Amino acid sequence: MGRTVIAEDGIEAYVACLASKKELVVGLIFGQEITSQKSCVIHLARTPEPVPEDNEENELESSSHTKNADKGKLITEDFDDSLVLDHAGQVMRSLPGGITILGVFMVSSADPFQNCTMNNRLRKLLTSIDLIVGKSSVTVRQQLTCERIALHISNTNIKYTCKTLDIASPIASPKPADWKFVNAAGSPWIELQCTTNVEFFIGLSDSESSGTLRQQLETGIDLYSKAVKQCISLFDGKILSDSDLLDDASTEKSTGKKKSSKQHNSSEERIKTMNVQILIPEIETKQEKQECSSELRFGGLMCIKAYVHGKATVREAGQVIKEDILRSLWARCDMHCDSLIGEEQRGQPDVKAVLHEPPRRVLAPLPFSPISVSDYLFPGEGPADSLASLADLLDLGTLLDGDVQDYWEAAAEVNDAELQIQSDSTLLETSVTKQILATPSTNSRAILLSGLIALLAIVLSYLTLQIFKTN
């Protein structure tokens, strides 16, 4: 029996709009695996076209290809795999915990599954995307199977052909899957939310201090991820068994509200919100500070948003929370490193303290699902900048300024943070200096004491000699 894929019914209108353009469209499928035989799709987003460079060569090439542009787009193979992979890497920053890339879709006139070469190309593309999704330090909740979705929509008769490819088996043939549009697919979703305080530091050796900032941040996040993966999650203030159904716990809390469920509107019925507390153990760092030439500190409050389907267990909920913490932290650091230029990308060991302010997280709703996606704003940016980013990456061109929720995280107070870092650096420098000077100080006392004893022995010898002479 093949896999069943249920999708939000609003996606059908989006696909019809893409098919009406009568040109090749390639994009990504987002959602969550519910069981080993069932997946839920919440959104489709076309891969944005590359931005043309302003140079004479491109102008000449574009003019020579203008006549054949429409003809070329009708060819199924006429798309750039690297653009899709780059799109997947950027989109992963925006996805909350629990939501991932399930596969790829294609809108064209020719059926790619009828072409053996195209089947192999799709398999390689899905395998490469899986490597991006399954980054070890970020991904906690692994996919239930090795099957990834490939969807083709004919732009001539709007026919859907859905198949799954086993990326673990290079010789396995594509399997047919049942694609269904469902009203309120996956509902009721459970939204897990909390605010966690990220506060830790790592010591950097001489070689680590001279590396790039990205390398230093990777070192810190790798250490922090080990602590996060061991954290304990409290759901509505309770520690639950991993095998318990999360929906049962949320239902017990809202027993009184359940009687008046008819008064709830459809959006409230589609999602339930549960507050979570995260207890993260301290990370293991280098104990001997005198061996470290510098120190890297992480500090600040992070908004955590993760989603699971209505039949998820407590264990699954804990996994997606951990995933969102690491994914959000790495997304900020990765974007911050991308924004640096020249010498800013390298460590600055001669500088006493350097303050880095990564972007803050904002949220925006998907058009056909109660689930929200993330964007990150640098200091000085506002909701309008987020609208442009989300329209480009997730094809959310219908969002308005009021749809962007920019109140979950406050901008950092730079002056206070600078003072704190400088204060900590001074204290660290003082403690290290005391440790280094401890041995010379002890040796000086020993030498002085030895000299006093020798002088006392000389005086006693002199007095004894004088007594003998007198006698």
KEPALUM-186207 format. One record per residue (C-alpha): residue number from 1; residue in three letters; chain; x, y, z. Coordinates in nm, 4 decimals. Layout:
% KEPALUM-186207
 seq type mol        x        y        z
 NUM  Ala   A        X        Y        Z
...
//
This chain:
% KEPALUM-186207
 seq type mol        x        y        z
   1  Met   A   0.0000   0.0000   0.0000
   2  Gly   A   0.1398   0.3408  -0.0991
   3  Arg   A   0.1744   0.6511   0.1124
   4  Thr   A  -0.1215   0.8819   0.1665
   5  Val   A  -0.0507   1.2533   0.1392
   6  Ile   A  -0.3177   1.4929   0.2650
   7  Ala   A  -0.2855   1.8597   0.1729
   8  Glu   A  -0.4647   2.1782   0.2727
   9  Asp   A  -0.7445   2.2346   0.0224
  10  Gly   A  -0.6439   2.5990  -0.0250
  11  Ile   A  -0.3242   2.4814  -0.1957
  12  Glu   A  -0.5307   2.3644  -0.4938
  13  Ala   A  -0.6079   2.7233  -0.5960
  14  Tyr   A  -0.2400   2.8163  -0.5587
  15  Val   A  -0.1352   2.5311  -0.7890
  16  Ala   A  -0.4022   2.6242  -1.0436
  17  Cys   A  -0.2612   2.9767  -1.0533
  18  Leu   A   0.0884   2.8418  -1.1216
  19  Ala   A  -0.0390   2.6071  -1.3921
  20  Ser   A  -0.2230   2.8881  -1.5704
  21  Lys   A   0.1099   3.0510  -1.6584
  22  Lys   A   0.1923   2.7553  -1.8870
  23  Glu   A   0.5576   2.7507  -1.7889
  24  Leu   A   0.7879   2.5285  -1.5893
  25  Val   A   0.7637   2.5790  -1.2128
  26  Val   A   0.9708   2.3911  -0.9550
  27  Gly   A   0.9319   2.4291  -0.5803
  28  Leu   A   0.9333   2.2722  -0.2353
  29  Ile   A   0.6694   2.0861  -0.0339
  30  Phe   A   0.6413   2.1629   0.3387
  31  Gly   A   0.4681   1.9671   0.6104
  32  Gln   A   0.5061   1.6905   0.8649
  33  Glu   A   0.5077   1.3125   0.8628
  34  Ile   A   0.2199   1.1879   1.0775
  35  Thr   A   0.2882   0.8143   1.0469
  36  Ser   A   0.5112   0.5942   0.8342
  37  Gln   A   0.2266   0.5778   0.5800
  38  Lys   A   0.0801   0.9273   0.6031
  39  Ser   A   0.2108   1.2809   0.5532
  40  Cys   A   0.0437   1.6191   0.5898
  41  Val   A   0.1281   1.9050   0.3512
  42  Ile   A   0.0656   2.2585   0.4765
  43  His   A   0.2306   2.4713   0.2079
  44  Leu   A   0.3909   2.4739  -0.1366
  45  Ala   A   0.6377   2.7420  -0.2441
  46  Arg   A   0.7911   2.7867  -0.5863
  47  Thr   A   1.1667   2.8304  -0.6090
  48  Pro   A   1.2371   3.1965  -0.6909
  49  Glu   A   1.4060   3.2729  -1.0184
  50  Pro   A   1.7665   3.3965  -1.0024
  51  Val   A   1.8258   3.7699  -0.9984
  52  Pro   A   1.9998   3.8663  -1.3249
  53  Glu   A   2.3372   4.0359  -1.2945
  54  Asp   A   2.3878   4.3749  -1.4554
  55  Asn   A   2.6688   4.3191  -1.7019
  56  Glu   A   2.7095   4.3277  -2.0755
  57  Glu   A   2.7544   3.9520  -2.1145
  58  Asn   A   2.4243   3.8758  -1.9473
  59  Glu   A   2.2510   4.1361  -2.1603
  60  Leu   A   2.3848   3.9730  -2.4763
  61  Glu   A   2.2896   3.6256  -2.3556
  62  Ser   A   1.9411   3.7343  -2.2531
  63  Ser   A   1.8805   3.8928  -2.5910
  64  Ser   A   1.9966   3.5790  -2.7723
  65  His   A   1.7735   3.3539  -2.5595
  66  Thr   A   1.4643   3.5735  -2.5625
  67  Lys   A   1.3220   3.4079  -2.8701
  68  Asn   A   1.3611   3.0591  -2.7250
  69  Ala   A   1.2682   3.1416  -2.3640
  70  Asp   A   0.9078   3.0248  -2.3795
  71  Lys   A   1.0051   2.7156  -2.5726
  72  Gly   A   1.2819   2.6298  -2.3260
  73  Lys   A   1.0579   2.6602  -2.0218
  74  Leu   A   0.8297   2.3916  -2.1561
  75  Ile   A   1.1120   2.1387  -2.1362
  76  Thr   A   1.0853   1.9460  -1.8098
  77  Glu   A   1.4611   1.9227  -1.7576
  78  Asp   A   1.5105   2.2971  -1.7981
  79  Phe   A   1.5664   2.3989  -1.4351
  80  Asp   A   1.8707   2.4557  -1.2174
  81  Asp   A   1.9152   2.2050  -0.9341
  82  Ser   A   2.1456   2.4422  -0.7454
  83  Leu   A   1.8688   2.7028  -0.7234
  84  Val   A   1.6365   2.4497  -0.5606
  85  Leu   A   1.9067   2.3453  -0.3123
  86  Asp   A   1.9859   2.7066  -0.2276
  87  His   A   1.6145   2.7683  -0.1797
  88  Ala   A   1.5921   2.4702   0.0574
  89  Gly   A   1.8856   2.5953   0.2646
  90  Gln   A   1.7335   2.9400   0.3089
  91  Val   A   1.3804   2.8157   0.3763
  92  Met   A   1.4953   2.5865   0.6576
  93  Arg   A   1.5740   2.9004   0.8587
  94  Ser   A   1.2079   3.0031   0.8403
  95  Leu   A   1.0461   2.6726   0.9323
  96  Pro   A   0.9424   2.6206   1.2958
  97  Gly   A   1.0271   2.3049   1.4843
  98  Gly   A   0.8343   2.0027   1.3584
  99  Ile   A   0.7830   2.1374   1.0055
 100  Thr   A   1.0237   2.0236   0.7366
 101  Ile   A   1.0703   1.9826   0.3619
 102  Leu   A   0.8836   1.6702   0.2534
 103  Gly   A   0.9794   1.6828  -0.1132
 104  Val   A   0.9588   1.8774  -0.4381
 105  Phe   A   0.6833   1.9604  -0.6850
 106  Met   A   0.6922   2.0423  -1.0531
 107  Val   A   0.4400   2.2087  -1.2826
 108  Ser   A   0.5063   2.1325  -1.6489
 109  Ser   A   0.3545   1.9855  -1.9619
 110  Ala   A   0.5775   1.6756  -1.9767
 111  Asp   A   0.5537   1.4007  -1.7152
 112  Pro   A   0.8946   1.3629  -1.5442
 113  Phe   A   0.8120   1.0124  -1.4196
 114  Gln   A   0.8053   0.8865  -1.7785
 115  Asn   A   1.1717   0.9787  -1.8172
 116  Cys   A   1.4312   0.7506  -1.6546
 117  Thr   A   1.6955   1.0237  -1.6576
 118  Met   A   1.4573   1.2623  -1.4869
 119  Asn   A   1.3749   1.0023  -1.2208
 120  Asn   A   1.7436   0.9739  -1.1319
 121  Arg   A   1.7748   1.3501  -1.1276
 122  Leu   A   1.4814   1.3850  -0.8895
 123  Arg   A   1.6311   1.1201  -0.6620
 124  Lys   A   1.9639   1.3045  -0.6462
 125  Leu   A   1.7840   1.6319  -0.5821
 126  Leu   A   1.5786   1.4845  -0.2969
 127  Thr   A   1.8900   1.3227  -0.1489
 128  Ser   A   2.0755   1.6553  -0.1530
 129  Ile   A   1.7791   1.8306   0.0091
 130  Asp   A   1.7716   1.5630   0.2785
 131  Leu   A   2.1355   1.6376   0.3613
 132  Ile   A   2.0411   2.0028   0.4125
 133  Val   A   1.7368   1.9162   0.6234
 134  Gly   A   1.9154   1.6532   0.8302
 135  Lys   A   2.2019   1.8702   0.9522
 136  Ser   A   2.3113   1.6824   1.2643
 137  Ser   A   2.3538   1.9811   1.4968
 138  Val   A   2.0114   2.1265   1.4126
 139  Thr   A   1.7701   1.8436   1.3295
 140  Val   A   1.6444   1.6453   1.6288
 141  Arg   A   1.3221   1.4859   1.5039
 142  Gln   A   1.4260   1.2507   1.2251
 143  Gln   A   1.1901   1.1554   0.9442
 144  Leu   A   0.9944   0.8355   1.0052
 145  Thr   A   1.0902   0.6899   0.6660
 146  Cys   A   1.3451   0.7422   0.3892
 147  Glu   A   1.0703   0.8150   0.1365
 148  Arg   A   1.0459   1.1663  -0.0039
 149  Ile   A   0.7599   1.3096  -0.2082
 150  Ala   A   0.7785   1.4081  -0.5745
 151  Leu   A   0.4634   1.5738  -0.7101
 152  His   A   0.3939   1.6596  -1.0732
 153  Ile   A   0.1077   1.8800  -1.1893
 154  Ser   A   0.0299   1.8949  -1.5583
 155  Asn   A  -0.0292   2.2514  -1.6709
 156  Thr   A  -0.2466   2.1298  -1.9581
 157  Asn   A  -0.5159   1.9349  -1.7708
 158  Ile   A  -0.4221   2.0030  -1.4002
 159  Lys   A  -0.3605   1.6332  -1.3394
 160  Tyr   A  -0.1819   1.5436  -1.0139
 161  Thr   A   0.0729   1.2614  -1.0138
 162  Cys   A   0.2314   1.1948  -0.6757
 163  Lys   A   0.5047   0.9407  -0.6087
 164  Thr   A   0.7549   0.8675  -0.3349
 165  Leu   A   1.1224   0.7916  -0.3867
 166  Asp   A   1.3309   0.5954  -0.1383
 167  Ile   A   1.6502   0.7992  -0.1134
 168  Ala   A   1.8202   0.5200   0.0836
 169  Ser   A   1.7922   0.2815  -0.2122
 170  Pro   A   1.9382   0.4102  -0.5405
 171  Ile   A   1.7790   0.1263  -0.7395
 172  Ala   A   1.4275   0.1452  -0.5937
 173  Ser   A   1.1583   0.2548  -0.8374
 174  Pro   A   0.9222   0.5431  -0.7561
 175  Lys   A   0.6109   0.4271  -0.5710
 176  Pro   A   0.2670   0.5755  -0.6382
 177  Ala   A   0.1183   0.7820  -0.3565
 178  Asp   A  -0.2370   0.8992  -0.2959
 179  Trp   A  -0.2567   1.2804  -0.2978
 180  Lys   A  -0.5728   1.4212  -0.1370
 181  Phe   A  -0.6914   1.7756  -0.0722
 182  Val   A  -0.8548   1.7900   0.2710
 183  Asn   A  -1.0234   2.0708   0.4580
 184  Ala   A  -0.8230   2.1562   0.7728
 185  Ala   A  -0.5582   1.8926   0.7008
 186  Gly   A  -0.3740   1.7713   1.0091
 187  Ser   A  -0.6079   1.9494   1.2493
 188  Pro   A  -0.6113   1.9948   1.5330
 189  Trp   A  -0.2478   2.1027   1.5352
 190  Ile   A  -0.0786   2.1553   1.8704
 191  Glu   A   0.1309   2.4695   1.9012
 192  Leu   A   0.4109   2.4472   2.1569
 193  Gln   A   0.5421   2.7825   2.2704
 194  Cys   A   0.7794   2.9164   2.5324
 195  Thr   A   1.0566   3.1665   2.5915
 196  Thr   A   1.3985   3.0367   2.6839
 197  Asn   A   1.7000   3.2230   2.8168
 198  Val   A   2.0154   3.1348   2.6248
 199  Glu   A   2.3085   3.1999   2.8549
 200  Phe   A   2.6374   3.0147   2.8143
 201  Phe   A   2.9997   3.0740   2.7245
 202  Ile   A   3.2870   2.8756   2.5797
 203  Gly   A   3.6612   2.9241   2.6040
 204  Leu   A   3.8539   2.9529   2.2784
 205  Ser   A   4.2126   2.8426   2.2304
 206  Asp   A   4.4659   3.0402   2.0269
 207  Ser   A   4.3854   2.8488   1.7089
 208  Glu   A   4.0089   2.8805   1.7623
 209  Ser   A   4.0360   3.2540   1.8345
 210  Ser   A   4.2114   3.3167   1.5040
 211  Gly   A   3.9401   3.1347   1.3055
 212  Thr   A   3.6376   3.2929   1.1427
 213  Leu   A   3.3384   3.3993   1.3484
 214  Arg   A   3.1303   3.1297   1.1772
 215  Gln   A   3.3742   2.8617   1.2939
 216  Gln   A   3.3655   2.9977   1.6484
 217  Leu   A   2.9853   3.0031   1.6496
 218  Glu   A   2.9714   2.6475   1.5163
 219  Thr   A   3.1933   2.5389   1.8050
 220  Gly   A   2.9610   2.7053   2.0550
 221  Ile   A   2.6386   2.5743   1.9016
 222  Asp   A   2.7758   2.2202   1.8795
 223  Leu   A   2.8453   2.2278   2.2537
 224  Tyr   A   2.5102   2.3877   2.3308
 225  Ser   A   2.3240   2.1327   2.1174
 226  Lys   A   2.4493   1.8510   2.3404
 227  Ala   A   2.2923   2.0224   2.6405
 228  Val   A   1.9684   2.1020   2.4550
 229  Lys   A   1.9250   1.7410   2.3465
 230  Gln   A   1.9386   1.6422   2.7155
 231  Cys   A   1.6894   1.9050   2.8328
 232  Ile   A   1.3653   1.8281   3.0154
 233  Ser   A   1.0353   1.9699   2.8889
 234  Leu   A   0.7459   2.0542   3.1197
 235  Phe   A   0.4072   2.0720   2.9483
 236  Asp   A   0.1730   2.3074   3.1312
 237  Gly   A   0.3972   2.2663   3.4354
 238  Lys   A   0.3964   1.8841   3.4332
 239  Ile   A   0.6519   1.6179   3.3471
 240  Leu   A   0.4734   1.3629   3.1298
 241  Ser   A   0.5682   1.0163   3.0140
 242  Asp   A   0.7223   0.9965   2.6663
 243  Ser   A   0.4555   0.7519   2.5521
 244  Asp   A   0.1600   0.9698   2.6590
 245  Leu   A  -0.0461   1.1403   2.3911
 246  Leu   A   0.0071   1.5146   2.4072
 247  Asp   A  -0.3514   1.5893   2.3083
 248  Asp   A  -0.4802   1.4032   2.6161
 249  Ala   A  -0.2793   1.6336   2.8415
 250  Ser   A  -0.4112   1.9465   2.6720
 251  Thr   A  -0.7681   1.8123   2.6824
 252  Glu   A  -0.7489   1.7513   3.0572
 253  Lys   A  -0.6554   2.1139   3.1121
 254  Ser   A  -0.9390   2.2453   2.8964
 255  Thr   A  -1.2150   2.0102   3.0154
 256  Gly   A  -1.4357   2.3007   3.1130
 257  Lys   A  -1.3915   2.4653   2.7738
 258  Lys   A  -1.4771   2.1522   2.5836
 259  Lys   A  -1.8472   2.1816   2.6638
 260  Ser   A  -1.8687   2.5136   2.4841
 261  Ser   A  -1.6710   2.4034   2.1793
 262  Lys   A  -1.9547   2.5066   1.9479
 263  Gln   A  -1.8838   2.8682   2.0340
 264  His   A  -1.5251   2.8430   1.9105
 265  Asn   A  -1.4502   2.9662   1.5632
 266  Ser   A  -1.2825   2.7478   1.3027
 267  Ser   A  -0.9323   2.8889   1.3568
 268  Glu   A  -0.9426   2.8057   1.7285
 269  Glu   A  -1.0634   2.4526   1.6570
 270  Arg   A  -0.7779   2.3941   1.4133
 271  Ile   A  -0.5000   2.4566   1.6643
 272  Lys   A  -0.4403   2.4147   2.0366
 273  Thr   A  -0.1724   2.6070   2.2218
 274  Met   A   0.0322   2.4543   2.5013
 275  Asn   A   0.2854   2.6371   2.7165
 276  Val   A   0.6167   2.4625   2.7688
 277  Gln   A   0.9026   2.5118   3.0136
 278  Ile   A   1.2531   2.4074   2.9128
 279  Leu   A   1.5129   2.2934   3.1670
 280  Ile   A   1.8508   2.2906   2.9926
 281  Pro   A   2.1535   2.1563   3.1838
 282  Glu   A   2.4790   2.3493   3.1931
 283  Ile   A   2.7151   2.2757   2.9081
 284  Glu   A   3.0587   2.1311   2.9668
 285  Thr   A   3.3273   2.3904   2.8946
 286  Lys   A   3.7003   2.4125   2.9435
 287  Gln   A   3.7616   2.4418   3.3151
 288  Glu   A   4.1114   2.5888   3.3046
 289  Lys   A   4.0603   2.9429   3.1832
 290  Gln   A   4.4339   3.0096   3.1679
 291  Glu   A   4.4493   2.7771   2.8635
 292  Cys   A   4.1972   2.9920   2.6714
 293  Ser   A   4.3032   3.3078   2.4937
 294  Ser   A   3.9478   3.4416   2.4561
 295  Glu   A   3.5891   3.3738   2.5502
 296  Leu   A   3.2697   3.3611   2.3440
 297  Arg   A   2.9467   3.4395   2.5284
 298  Phe   A   2.5908   3.3771   2.4130
 299  Gly   A   2.3105   3.5635   2.5873
 300  Gly   A   1.9496   3.6639   2.5303
 301  Leu   A   1.5858   3.5543   2.5273
 302  Met   A   1.4532   3.3435   2.2403
 303  Cys   A   1.0932   3.2819   2.1392
 304  Ile   A   1.0285   2.9123   2.0714
 305  Lys   A   0.7473   2.7933   1.8414
 306  Ala   A   0.7004   2.4309   1.7388
 307  Tyr   A   0.4124   2.2279   1.5981
 308  Val   A   0.2982   1.8666   1.6128
 309  His   A  -0.0073   1.6881   1.4788
 310  Gly   A  -0.2986   1.6037   1.7066
 311  Lys   A  -0.1918   1.2422   1.7652
 312  Ala   A   0.1685   1.3184   1.8595
 313  Thr   A   0.3272   1.1749   2.1718
 314  Val   A   0.5102   1.3668   2.4424
 315  Arg   A   0.8378   1.2323   2.3046
 316  Glu   A   0.7654   1.3821   1.9603
 317  Ala   A   0.6720   1.7133   2.1202
 318  Gly   A   0.9990   1.7246   2.3115
 319  Gln   A   1.1925   1.6554   1.9931
 320  Val   A   1.0357   1.9369   1.7912
 321  Ile   A   1.0938   2.1851   2.0753
 322  Lys   A   1.4633   2.0984   2.0855
 323  Glu   A   1.4724   2.1208   1.7079
 324  Asp   A   1.3226   2.4702   1.7095
 325  Ile   A   1.5715   2.5940   1.9698
 326  Leu   A   1.8726   2.4781   1.7694
 327  Arg   A   1.7270   2.5697   1.4298
 328  Ser   A   1.6377   2.9220   1.5418
 329  Leu   A   1.9717   2.9805   1.7146
 330  Trp   A   2.1708   2.8615   1.4157
 331  Ala   A   1.9540   3.0592   1.1704
 332  Arg   A   2.0333   3.3833   1.3537
 333  Cys   A   2.4058   3.3127   1.3698
 334  Asp   A   2.4191   3.1973   1.0078
 335  Met   A   2.2405   3.5096   0.8831
 336  His   A   2.4613   3.7308   1.0982
 337  Cys   A   2.7770   3.5756   0.9527
 338  Asp   A   2.6407   3.6213   0.6004
 339  Ser   A   2.5906   3.9918   0.6721
 340  Leu   A   2.9546   4.0472   0.7725
 341  Ile   A   3.2124   4.1588   0.5189
 342  Gly   A   3.5918   4.1588   0.5026
 343  Glu   A   3.7795   4.1499   0.8325
 344  Glu   A   3.4532   4.1373   1.0288
 345  Gln   A   3.4272   3.7678   0.9401
 346  Arg   A   3.7478   3.6830   1.1244
 347  Gly   A   3.8221   3.6756   1.4939
 348  Gln   A   3.9652   3.9888   1.6516
 349  Pro   A   4.1946   3.8668   1.9325
 350  Asp   A   4.3491   4.2122   1.9863
 351  Val   A   4.0124   4.3705   2.0666
 352  Lys   A   3.9047   4.3554   2.4291
 353  Ala   A   3.5342   4.2926   2.3601
 354  Val   A   3.3287   4.2751   2.0397
 355  Leu   A   2.9494   4.2842   2.0521
 356  His   A   2.7552   4.0947   1.7853
 357  Glu   A   2.3798   4.1441   1.7609
 358  Pro   A   2.2123   3.8663   1.5563
 359  Pro   A   1.8653   3.9282   1.4104
 360  Arg   A   1.5493   3.8795   1.6148
 361  Arg   A   1.2651   3.6446   1.5305
 362  Val   A   0.9255   3.7472   1.3951
 363  Leu   A   0.6345   3.5255   1.2914
 364  Ala   A   0.3878   3.5297   1.0031
 365  Pro   A   0.0890   3.3017   0.9277
 366  Leu   A   0.0641   3.0696   0.6302
 367  Pro   A  -0.2326   3.1372   0.3998
 368  Phe   A  -0.4024   2.7963   0.4221
 369  Ser   A  -0.2855   2.6676   0.7609
 370  Pro   A  -0.2935   2.7854   1.1246
 371  Ile   A   0.0831   2.7299   1.1427
 372  Ser   A   0.3176   3.0300   1.1462
 373  Val   A   0.6612   3.0552   0.9876
 374  Ser   A   0.9589   3.2623   1.0967
 375  Asp   A   1.1614   3.5478   0.9631
 376  Tyr   A   1.4512   3.7367   1.1190
 377  Leu   A   1.4974   4.1128   1.1320
 378  Phe   A   1.8276   4.2909   1.1814
 379  Pro   A   1.8486   4.6111   1.3884
 380  Gly   A   1.6768   4.8908   1.1997
 381  Glu   A   1.4547   4.6596   0.9936
 382  Gly   A   1.0763   4.6453   1.0230
 383  Pro   A   0.7758   4.4376   0.9124
 384  Ala   A   0.8020   4.5685   0.5555
 385  Asp   A   1.1434   4.4036   0.5196
 386  Ser   A   0.9989   4.0780   0.6477
 387  Leu   A   0.7167   4.0914   0.3926
 388  Ala   A   0.9670   4.1137   0.1080
 389  Ser   A   1.1707   3.8222   0.2423
 390  Leu   A   0.8699   3.5944   0.2977
 391  Ala   A   0.7249   3.6801  -0.0433
 392  Asp   A   1.0515   3.5776  -0.2061
 393  Leu   A   1.1274   3.2586  -0.0110
 394  Leu   A   0.7807   3.1195   0.0636
 395  Asp   A   0.5770   3.2947  -0.2055
 396  Leu   A   0.3650   3.4709   0.0575
 397  Gly   A   0.2895   3.7764  -0.1500
 398  Thr   A  -0.0556   3.8310   0.0023
 399  Leu   A   0.0708   3.9189   0.3519
 400  Leu   A   0.0171   4.2670   0.4955
 401  Asp   A   0.2190   4.4632   0.7508
 402  Gly   A  -0.0254   4.3724   1.0260
 403  Asp   A   0.0224   4.0003   0.9599
 404  Val   A   0.3849   4.0079   1.0747
 405  Gln   A   0.4031   3.9437   1.4493
 406  Asp   A   0.7111   4.1394   1.5569
 407  Tyr   A   0.6307   4.1515   1.9283
 408  Trp   A   0.7599   3.8089   2.0328
 409  Glu   A   1.1182   3.9245   2.0802
 410  Ala   A   1.2439   4.2697   2.1751
 411  Ala   A   1.5476   4.4318   2.0200
 412  Ala   A   1.8626   4.4017   2.2294
 413  Glu   A   1.9724   4.6979   2.4401
 414  Val   A   2.3148   4.7470   2.2911
 415  Asn   A   2.4601   4.9831   2.5521
 416  Asp   A   2.3768   4.7565   2.8457
 417  Ala   A   2.5072   4.4540   2.6583
 418  Glu   A   2.8366   4.6281   2.5797
 419  Leu   A   2.8882   4.7221   2.9434
 420  Gln   A   2.8129   4.3665   3.0531
 421  Ile   A   3.0584   4.2157   2.8052
 422  Gln   A   3.3343   4.4609   2.8988
 423  Ser   A   3.2754   4.3960   3.2674
 424  Asp   A   3.2904   4.0202   3.2188
 425  Ser   A   3.6057   4.0489   3.0091
 426  Thr   A   3.7783   4.2554   3.2788
 427  Leu   A   3.6879   4.0071   3.5499
 428  Leu   A   3.8107   3.7204   3.3382
 429  Glu   A   4.1362   3.8996   3.2660
 430  Thr   A   4.1887   3.9725   3.6363
 431  Ser   A   4.1272   3.6146   3.7456
 432  Val   A   4.3619   3.4784   3.4801
 433  Thr   A   4.6333   3.7247   3.5805
 434  Lys   A   4.6062   3.6172   3.9432
 435  Gln   A   4.6407   3.2528   3.8447
 436  Ile   A   4.9452   3.3223   3.6314
 437  Leu   A   5.1162   3.5317   3.8992
 438  Ala   A   5.0443   3.2876   4.1804
 439  Thr   A   5.3560   3.0744   4.1262
 440  Pro   A   5.6146   3.3586   4.1068
 441  Ser   A   5.4721   3.5151   4.4245
 442  Thr   A   5.5058   3.1880   4.6187
 443  Asn   A   5.8644   3.1409   4.5003
 444  Ser   A   5.9611   3.4922   4.6190
 445  Arg   A   5.8316   3.4219   4.9689
 446  Ala   A   6.0275   3.0979   4.9825
 447  Ile   A   6.3507   3.2704   4.8769
 448  Leu   A   6.2997   3.5482   5.1332
 449  Leu   A   6.2307   3.2974   5.4092
 450  Ser   A   6.5414   3.0986   5.3170
 451  Gly   A   6.7499   3.4160   5.3289
 452  Leu   A   6.6193   3.5059   5.6739
 453  Ile   A   6.6987   3.1575   5.8044
 454  Ala   A   7.0506   3.1774   5.6609
 455  Leu   A   7.1031   3.5221   5.8168
 456  Leu   A   6.9783   3.3953   6.1528
 457  Ala   A   7.2189   3.1012   6.1318
 458  Ile   A   7.5091   3.3381   6.0628
 459  Val   A   7.4170   3.5567   6.3616
 460  Leu   A   7.3918   3.2541   6.5903
 461  Ser   A   7.7277   3.1250   6.4676
 462  Tyr   A   7.8891   3.4640   6.5312
 463  Leu   A   7.7495   3.4848   6.8857
 464  Thr   A   7.8627   3.1305   6.9628
 465  Leu   A   8.2137   3.2088   6.8389
 466  Gln   A   8.2335   3.5213   7.0593
 467  Ile   A   8.1303   3.3204   7.3662
 468  Phe   A   8.4051   3.0643   7.3039
 469  Lys   A   8.6666   3.3421   7.2679
 470  Thr   A   8.5598   3.5015   7.5970
 471  Asn   A   8.5923   3.1720   7.7836
//
